Amino acid sequence: MSTSPIGDALYAFPGGLHLKHNKQIACQELPEPLPLSDRYFLPIVDRQGNALQLIVEEGMTVRRGQPLTEARHDFEIVVHAPTSGQIGPVVTRTRAWPPNSRVECLTLIADGADQSVEPHPLTAWTECDRDQLVDHLRQAGLAGLGGAIFPTAAKLRGDWAPIQTLILNGAECEPWIACDEMLMRMRAADIVTGGQILARAAGAEDVVIAIEDQMGEASQYLSEAIEQQALPMPVRLRLVNKIYPEGGERQLIQVLTGQEVPHNGLPQDLGVLCHNVATAAAAFDAVTHGKALTERVVTVTGPGVNSPRNVIARIGTPMAELLEAAGGLKESAGRLILGGPMSGTALERSDSPVSKGTNCLLVLEADQIERPQPVMPCINCGECVRVCPATLLPQQLFKMIEAGRHETAAELNLFDCIECGCCAQVCPSHIPLVDWYRHGKAERQIEQLDQRRAALAKRRHEAREQRLEQQRLAREARREKRRQKLAEGEQAQNEIQAAIARARKKKEN
């Protein structure tokens, strides 16, 4: 049995910020399910904009948990009906990324009965092979519930190095988000078992649950669940310091292992795999109860709502209904943010549906929104370098992007930026650095796409020129062959005429 890369010691990652937490205002009571909505809106494209394979048509009747799309490979996530009802038309709704873009959504008109499909649990999961377990999780629509929505099946079945330890990430580091903390209070035992399910699917040998040291109640429930769990796989609870962005995958791994995930590498290169605690709870539901992922806990909070709370919202629920469940907006409400104040996205409209990655809806008051400050030149103070958790050179990246040198910025590891916002938070020149990095990434991706298109056009042109040259040479060869035949024919004709002339001359003599 190999040794786990995670020992008893804790380490530190570079940079980061100590932020004041405001989690408890939404944690006064346990989350409760929202009332059924009249209509749900389910995106039918993935985060990259690729269309999903629909297996239903408008007018069809479906039940809760019934698949509406088909996963053709591990990188596609199955979408399930969040309730029973009738499939309606395809409409467009706002989504957070790209910021406030529009996305096609399948409408589900609820019938109010909330009937579910027959569950198909995987009762003997401790004995089935890994592929069978991963297939079951994929069919249940599992994805990363920490916000990235990365397909769980692709993460579990990837052709990586052997995995020794599965990390369950419960270290919510954004100041207002509390959905994972409340989930750990409610379903500690399910998370422990779900972690073991994910570990078996990944081929890992033990599980480490990492939470912030200020989550006292969650720590108590998880400790009790670990002591009472009957499965043989070891499960450990680790308390990490409260520093932003410790909930980031790479930062948390560095804190637990003392090792940095290699540049252009993956956590699997260190023998670890990281999943969110909510993903573990969803894995438990999928395997032991046969339930597809159709709902999640969402924090609805901030000084701009009347009754901050956590709710259990079904996938596809319009966010306006989450705000209504939190007592509605105050007159002083000024900005709606999907996610936390550091790395979240400001929403222009509240018609965006809840997705599997929706963890928080934050409403700030108008006077809390930082007034636009005049952007001043970079003074090379180095504050952004000091707080960057990815050990980048933010000021150099900014200068390269501002100058349009996106390829150079990429060579300076622009794509290692996790867009945590620490650099912009401390910049005395008020430069919106994260916005510049997002712009630079988008422009570099466009450049790479243009370069690929240009290279493809060049290959096609060269192939065409080569083909035309081959055709020209073939024509020349055919012409030469015909000339040779004609020359041979003329020579034969001349020889015949000469022979006839000789015969005539001989006869005359």
Disulfide bonds with the S-S distance in Angstrom:
none
